[in-house]
Amino acid sequence: MQLADPTRLQSSIDADPEFRMAARYWTATLSLESPSRALRIEIADGRVASCRESAPGQPATITVVAPDDGWAQFLAAVPRPFYQDLLGGCVQHHGFQVAGDMLSLSAYYQAAARLFAVMRALRASTGEGR
């Protein structure tokens, strides 16, 4: 799974006004995992407190697991059909697995969607998201 540099991702998410608005009051840990890697994003009161690579399988508030190719498709600059949305496309049609506090994910789904949009933009700016 090729992801943006965690430090750059953290600063980009925190600088994004749409994310800040959608994530206000949100406290959670997200683990975005492939079979070999994981990106751990810790959010405290709507701000990214930490963003780092970690080992898959560590406890988190919300865990999203997908194959490397699935992540590449989902994080493409312009995702193809049924890769544009985590729950409505990827889970339903491409075998992504989402586990953890689904109530928190539902309440802050717009913040999670914006986080993924920022990840797409970062990948596209480095030429990875094509």
C-alpha contacts under 8 A as a table, 3 or more apart, distances in Angstrom:
res1	aa1	res2	aa2	distance
1	M	34	S	6.15
1	M	36	S	7.79
1	M	37	R	6.68
1	M	67	P	7.76
1	M	68	D	4.61
1	M	69	D	7.57
1	M	71	W	6.43
1	M	72	A	7.03
2	Q	68	D	7.78
2	Q	72	A	7.31
2	Q	128	E	7.93
3	L	6	P	7.89
3	L	39	L	7.89
3	L	119	M	7.65
3	L	123	R	7.26
4	A	8	R	7.08
4	A	9	L	6.07
4	A	119	M	6.68
4	A	122	L	6.33
4	A	123	R	6.12
5	D	8	R	5.31
5	D	9	L	5.98
6	P	9	L	4.94
6	P	10	Q	6.02
6	P	39	L	7.84
6	P	51	C	5.32
6	P	52	R	5.30
6	P	53	E	7.13
7	T	10	Q	5.18
7	T	11	S	6.37
7	T	51	C	6.67
7	T	52	R	7.54
8	R	11	S	5.28
8	R	12	S	6.05
9	L	12	S	5.06
9	L	13	I	6.04
9	L	51	C	7.50
9	L	118	V	7.74
9	L	119	M	6.94
9	L	122	L	7.44
10	Q	13	I	5.29
10	Q	14	D	6.15
10	Q	48	V	6.17
10	Q	50	S	7.17
10	Q	51	C	5.85
11	S	14	D	5.17
11	S	15	A	6.04
12	S	15	A	5.11
12	S	16	D	6.24
12	S	118	V	7.08
13	I	16	D	5.20
13	I	19	F	6.66
13	I	48	V	7.28
13	I	115	L	6.52
13	I	118	V	6.54
14	D	17	P	7.80
14	D	19	F	7.43
14	D	20	R	6.84
14	D	47	R	6.08
14	D	48	V	6.25
15	A	20	R	7.93
16	D	19	F	5.44
16	D	20	R	6.37
17	P	20	R	5.03
17	P	21	M	6.16
18	E	21	M	5.22
18	E	22	A	6.19
18	E	111	A	7.85
18	E	114	R	7.05
19	F	22	A	5.18
19	F	23	A	5.75
19	F	111	A	5.36
19	F	114	R	5.68
19	F	115	L	6.70
20	R	23	A	5.22
20	R	24	R	5.84
20	R	46	G	6.10
20	R	47	R	7.00
20	R	111	A	7.84
21	M	24	R	5.58
21	M	111	A	8.00
22	A	108	Y	6.79
22	A	110	Q	5.98
22	A	111	A	4.77
23	A	26	W	5.29
23	A	45	D	7.61
23	A	46	G	4.52
23	A	47	R	7.55
23	A	108	Y	6.33
23	A	110	Q	7.89
23	A	111	A	5.07
24	R	45	D	6.01
24	R	46	G	4.27
24	R	47	R	7.71
25	Y	44	A	7.61
25	Y	45	D	4.26
25	Y	46	G	5.17
26	W	43	I	6.81
26	W	44	A	6.37
26	W	45	D	4.91
26	W	46	G	4.78
26	W	108	Y	7.19
27	T	42	E	7.73
27	T	43	I	5.14
27	T	44	A	4.38
27	T	45	D	5.17
27	T	46	G	6.48
28	A	42	E	6.07
28	A	43	I	5.23
28	A	44	A	6.67
28	A	60	A	7.73
28	A	61	T	5.57
28	A	62	I	7.51
29	T	40	R	6.96
29	T	41	I	5.67
29	T	42	E	4.37
29	T	43	I	6.02
29	T	60	A	5.18
29	T	61	T	5.01
29	T	62	I	6.42
30	L	39	L	7.96
30	L	40	R	5.70
30	L	41	I	5.05
30	L	42	E	6.34
30	L	43	I	7.99
30	L	60	A	5.89
30	L	61	T	6.10
30	L	62	I	4.97
30	L	63	T	5.83
30	L	64	V	7.79
31	S	38	A	6.36
31	S	39	L	5.69
31	S	40	R	4.58
31	S	41	I	6.44
31	S	56	P	7.87
31	S	58	Q	7.85
31	S	60	A	6.08
31	S	61	T	7.99
31	S	62	I	6.35
31	S	63	T	4.68
31	S	64	V	6.25
32	L	38	A	5.42
32	L	39	L	5.13
32	L	40	R	6.49
32	L	63	T	6.01
32	L	64	V	4.95
32	L	65	V	6.20
33	E	36	S	7.66
33	E	37	R	5.82
33	E	38	A	4.19
33	E	39	L	6.47
33	E	56	P	5.87
33	E	63	T	7.31
33	E	64	V	5.98
33	E	65	V	4.66
33	E	66	A	6.42
34	S	37	R	5.31
34	S	38	A	6.21
34	S	56	P	7.31
34	S	65	V	5.69
34	S	66	A	5.28
34	S	67	P	5.23
34	S	68	D	5.73
34	S	71	W	7.86
35	P	56	P	7.20
35	P	65	V	7.83
35	P	66	A	7.53
35	P	67	P	6.43
35	P	68	D	7.53
36	S	55	A	7.73
36	S	56	P	6.93
37	R	53	E	7.34
37	R	54	S	6.84
37	R	55	A	5.94
37	R	56	P	5.80
38	A	53	E	5.69
38	A	54	S	5.21
38	A	55	A	5.60
38	A	56	P	5.09
39	L	51	C	7.15
39	L	52	R	5.78
39	L	53	E	4.49
39	L	54	S	5.89
40	R	50	S	7.75
40	R	51	C	5.70
40	R	52	R	5.41
40	R	53	E	5.95
40	R	54	S	6.23
41	I	48	V	6.92
41	I	49	A	7.77
41	I	50	S	5.80
41	I	51	C	4.48
41	I	52	R	6.69
42	E	48	V	5.82
42	E	49	A	5.49
42	E	50	S	5.02
42	E	51	C	6.32
43	I	46	G	5.96
43	I	47	R	5.41
43	I	48	V	4.43
43	I	49	A	5.45
43	I	50	S	7.14
44	A	47	R	5.39
44	A	48	V	6.33
44	A	49	A	5.98
48	V	51	C	7.05
55	A	58	Q	6.75
60	A	63	T	6.13
60	A	100	G	7.23
61	T	100	G	5.44
61	T	101	D	5.74
62	I	98	V	7.06
62	I	99	A	5.77
62	I	100	G	4.55
62	I	101	D	5.85
62	I	102	M	7.46
62	I	105	L	7.26
63	T	97	Q	7.88
63	T	98	V	5.63
63	T	99	A	5.18
63	T	100	G	6.21
64	V	96	F	6.93
64	V	97	Q	5.60
64	V	98	V	4.55
64	V	99	A	6.59
65	V	96	F	5.78
65	V	97	Q	5.09
65	V	98	V	6.54
66	A	70	G	5.87
66	A	71	W	6.39
66	A	95	G	7.03
66	A	96	F	4.79
66	A	97	Q	6.52
67	P	70	G	5.14
67	P	71	W	6.46
67	P	96	F	7.82
68	D	71	W	5.22
68	D	72	A	6.26
69	D	72	A	4.98
69	D	73	Q	6.21
70	G	73	Q	5.15
70	G	74	F	6.07
70	G	94	H	7.29
70	G	96	F	7.69
71	W	74	F	5.00
71	W	75	L	5.88
72	A	75	L	5.32
72	A	76	A	6.00
72	A	129	G	7.24
73	Q	76	A	5.28
73	Q	79	P	6.03
73	Q	80	R	7.24
73	Q	83	Y	6.44
74	F	79	P	5.78
74	F	83	Y	4.92
74	F	84	Q	6.36
74	F	85	D	7.85
74	F	86	L	7.98
74	F	90	C	7.61
75	L	79	P	6.77
75	L	116	F	7.17
75	L	117	A	7.98
75	L	119	M	6.84
75	L	120	R	4.96
75	L	123	R	7.47
75	L	129	G	6.44
76	A	79	P	5.03
76	A	120	R	6.02
76	A	123	R	7.53
76	A	124	A	7.34
76	A	128	E	7.91
76	A	129	G	4.32
76	A	130	R	5.80
77	A	120	R	5.34
77	A	121	A	6.49
77	A	123	R	7.30
77	A	124	A	5.51
77	A	129	G	5.10
77	A	130	R	6.12
78	V	84	Q	7.95
78	V	130	R	7.90
79	P	82	F	7.98
79	P	83	Y	5.48
79	P	84	Q	5.38
80	R	83	Y	5.70
80	R	84	Q	6.81
81	P	84	Q	6.42
81	P	89	G	7.83
82	F	85	D	6.84
82	F	88	G	7.40
82	F	89	G	4.14
82	F	90	C	6.14
82	F	93	H	6.72
82	F	94	H	7.91
83	Y	86	L	7.15
83	Y	89	G	5.45
83	Y	90	C	5.42
83	Y	94	H	7.95
84	Q	89	G	6.54
84	Q	90	C	7.70
85	D	88	G	5.46
85	D	89	G	5.16
85	D	90	C	6.38
85	D	113	A	7.56
86	L	89	G	5.76
86	L	90	C	4.97
86	L	91	V	6.25
86	L	96	F	7.94
86	L	113	A	7.80
87	L	90	C	5.91
87	L	91	V	5.11
87	L	92	Q	6.64
88	G	91	V	6.69
88	G	92	Q	6.14
89	G	92	Q	5.34
89	G	93	H	5.61
89	G	94	H	7.18
90	C	93	H	5.41
90	C	94	H	4.81
90	C	95	G	6.48
90	C	96	F	5.55
91	V	94	H	5.81
91	V	95	G	5.30
91	V	96	F	4.53
91	V	97	Q	6.13
91	V	98	V	7.48
92	Q	95	G	6.79
92	Q	96	F	7.82
99	A	102	M	7.21
101	D	104	S	5.44
101	D	105	L	6.48
102	M	105	L	4.88
102	M	106	S	5.94
103	L	106	S	5.05
103	L	107	A	6.14
104	S	107	A	5.12
104	S	108	Y	6.13
105	L	108	Y	5.19
105	L	109	Y	5.27
105	L	112	A	7.55
106	S	109	Y	5.04
108	Y	111	A	5.25
108	Y	112	A	6.43
109	Y	112	A	5.01
109	Y	113	A	6.07
110	Q	113	A	4.99
110	Q	114	R	6.11
111	A	114	R	5.05
111	A	115	L	6.16
112	A	115	L	4.97
112	A	116	F	6.36
113	A	116	F	5.18
113	A	117	A	6.28
114	R	117	A	4.86
114	R	118	V	6.24
115	L	118	V	5.18
115	L	119	M	6.30
116	F	119	M	4.89
116	F	120	R	6.17
117	A	120	R	5.03
117	A	121	A	6.26
118	V	121	A	5.07
118	V	122	L	6.21
119	M	122	L	5.18
119	M	123	R	6.20
120	R	123	R	5.17
120	R	124	A	6.09
120	R	129	G	6.66
121	A	124	A	5.07
121	A	125	S	6.15
122	L	125	S	5.13
122	L	126	T	6.50
123	R	126	T	5.30
123	R	127	G	6.24
123	R	128	E	5.00
123	R	129	G	4.82
124	A	127	G	4.99
124	A	128	E	5.72
124	A	129	G	4.49
124	A	130	R	6.60
125	S	128	E	7.66
125	S	129	G	7.96
126	T	129	G	7.68
127	G	130	R	6.42
